[in-house]
Amino acid sequence: MSNERASIFDDDLDLSEFKPKPPARAEEVREVARKAGFSSREPSPPDPMPEPEPEPEPVRREQRRYRTGRNVQLNLKVRQEDMDAFYQLADQEGIVLGEAFARAVAVWKRSLSES
C-alpha cells in the first residue's frame, strides 16, 4: 500500500489488498470474553422463589359517562380501599364522581376555615 492518499477522481483505484475477515466463531468469542471477565447479557434463569399470594381482582365497575361540563381530568394514585370507599359513597348518594370530589373539597375547605 502506498503512503500517498488515493485521489477520489482516479478510476483505477486498486482495492485488491482489502479482503473481508472470516466471521468469528461464537464459541471462540465467548471463550475470549469469559477470560477477559465480561459477563453475558443473556438473562439467567430466575431463582426459585415462593409464589406470591395473588392480589385480589379489582372490582370492575360499569363506566360512568355524564355530561356535566367538567372537562379537566384528575388522576390520583390511591389505595384500593380508599378508592372503594369513594365509589361506595358516590353510589350511596347517587352522584357522579366529579360531584363527589367537589363535595369532598367543599367539606375540607369548610373544616379548614373553622379551625
Rosetta blueprint (number, residue, H / E / L):
1 M L
2 S L
3 N L
4 E L
5 R L
6 A L
7 S L
8 I L
9 F L
10 D L
11 D L
12 D L
13 L L
14 D L
15 L L
16 S L
17 E L
18 F L
19 K L
20 P L
21 K L
22 P L
23 P L
24 A L
25 R L
26 A H
27 E H
28 E H
29 V H
30 R H
31 E H
32 V H
33 A H
34 R H
35 K H
36 A H
37 G L
38 F L
39 S L
40 S L
41 R L
42 E L
43 P L
44 S L
45 P L
46 P L
47 D L
48 P L
49 M L
50 P L
51 E L
52 P L
53 E L
54 P L
55 E L
56 P L
57 E L
58 P L
59 V L
60 R L
61 R L
62 E L
63 Q L
64 R L
65 R L
66 Y L
67 R L
68 T L
69 G L
70 R L
71 N L
72 V L
73 Q L
74 L L
75 N L
76 L L
77 K L
78 V L
79 R L
80 Q H
81 E H
82 D H
83 M H
84 D H
85 A H
86 F H
87 Y H
88 Q H
89 L H
90 A H
91 D H
92 Q H
93 E H
94 G L
95 I L
96 V L
97 L H
98 G H
99 E H
100 A H
101 F H
102 A H
103 R H
104 A H
105 V H
106 A H
107 V H
108 W H
109 K H
110 R H
111 S H
112 L H
113 S H
114 E H
115 S L
